[in-house]
Amino acid sequence: MQGLCEQTIKVLQLMEAEGIELNLLMLNVLLNAFSTAGRHLEALSVFNHIRETVRPLTFSSNLIWEIFS
């Protein structure tokens, strides 16, 4: 899972470098990748970013509840 998480990060970084703004769907992919890889603090950081910049989907909130339950 760590490899997939790293690949997800690289793809999103490439997108940002090309000037593509990350939307909620892309941020949820990153949130899910961190959570699946057991990188909970990073997942929480992404969730906080989502909360501050866009309205989180129920999916985002449910994933955070799963991680910290």
N, C-alpha and C positions, 0 to 999 in steps of 0.2 A: 504494500500500500504506500509505503514511503516514496517509491519511485513514481507512482502515479501522481502523488501529491506534488512532487518536485516538477513533474512535467506540466501539471496544471499551472503552477506558479510561473514557469518559463513562458508558457503560451500567453498568459495574461500580461506578463511583463513585455513580451514582444508586441502585443496589441497596444499597450499603453505607449510604447516607444514609437509606434506608427501613428499615434494621435487618436487612437480609438478609445473613447471614454467607456469605462467599465459600467455596465448597467446592473440592475438588480439580479437578473438571471445569471450573469457571469460571476457576480459576487457570491451568489448562492452556491454555484459550482465550487468556488474556492472554499466556502464555509463547509460544505459537505466533504471536500477532499481533506481538509484539516481534521474534521471530526472523525472520519473513517480511519485516518492515520494515527489517531490518538493524540493529536497535537491540539489539545483543548484550549490552552491559553491563546494560541494563534487563532483558533476558531472564534473565541470570544472577542478577540480584537477585530476580526472581520465583522462580526455581528454588531459590535459597537460602531464601527464605521458605517454599516448599513443604517443603523438607527439614526446616526447624525446626519447622513446625507440623503437618504431616501426612506420611504416608509417600508419597513420590513414586511414580507409576506408571512402568512401563518407558518409556512414551511420553515422560514428562518427561525422564528420563535420556537417552534416545536423542536427543531434540531438542538437549539441551545438548552432547552429543558431536558432533552434526552441526555446530553453530555453531562450536565451537572446534577442529575437526579441520582 
